[in-house]
Amino acid sequence: MHEKTVAILESRLGKQLAELVAKRGGRPFHAPALAEVPDVDHSYIAKLVGELGVRPVKAAIFQTGVGTHALFKAADALGLTEKLLALLVKTTVVVRGPKPTAALRSRKVRIDLSAQDPFTTAEVLEALQAVKLQGERVIVQRYGAPNPELDQALAARGAEVIEIPLYRWSLPADTRPLVNLMDALARNEIHATTFTSASQVHNLFTLAQQLDRAAQLRDDLNRTLIASIGPVCSAALKQHGLAVGLEPHPPKLGPLITALDEALSR
């Protein structure tokens, strides 16, 4: 990366991503744009598990590893894990990607359908094509925000959607690193900016709007090489008027850093 400065907005894996950039000769500028806030309602989960024994669901869609772990942790605390596992045995279990897959396998849950790369909502819906949903109930493990595209598509096929919120995304409590990033971008000190989720994009611009800096931020970012982890993130970037410079295949951190290194080295 030839001593180029790379902005990193990833929170949970931000340190590891910064280390990968540094190992390739880059200068990481870490400004976390996302906080995962627990949003588990134990009484709701207890009620839902009880109802599922009376009114089973046709399918259960697990979208993230974090949410899947949170659901089972709540079931553990409630003493309902065995009941939940027994209910899933009778349900079509659908996973969005490798992280919920790993979380379910750690609980020895059978997986019936898996979304294909790049693991977006479109691939989840494609995996469900052969499953009859008219008049059926479908559980959706919500990630940090609602997924209206998924919910509406399931409802259009006649399904009753039951969402399980387990955590939500918000701006970090300390937004000074993001303000510092805006300042560095304005000084033209950032060569590339990496985004690993759509929520990072929305959060960054939410803060910029609060500071009346959204238009300047858009212009400043577009002077950098914008690296997006995948199609959902790219759509959010384009929504805010940003030009995506690269998107790795497959949509994972390793290929993202490799593609970024090659682009900056040129």
Secondary structure, 3 states (H helix, E strand, C coil): CCCCEEEECCCCCHHHHHHHHHHCCCEEEECCCCEEEECCCHHHHHHHHHHHHHCCCCEEEECCHHHHHHHHHHHHHHCCHHHHHHHHHCCEEEECCHHHHHHHHCCCCCCCEECCCCCCHHHHHHHCCCCCCCCCEEEEECCCCCCHHHHHHHHHCCCEEEEECCEEEECCCCCHHHHHHHHHHHCCCCCEEEECCHHHHHHHHHHHHHCCCHHHHHHHHCCCEEEECCHHHHHHHHHCCCCCCECCCCCCHHHHHHHHHHHHHC
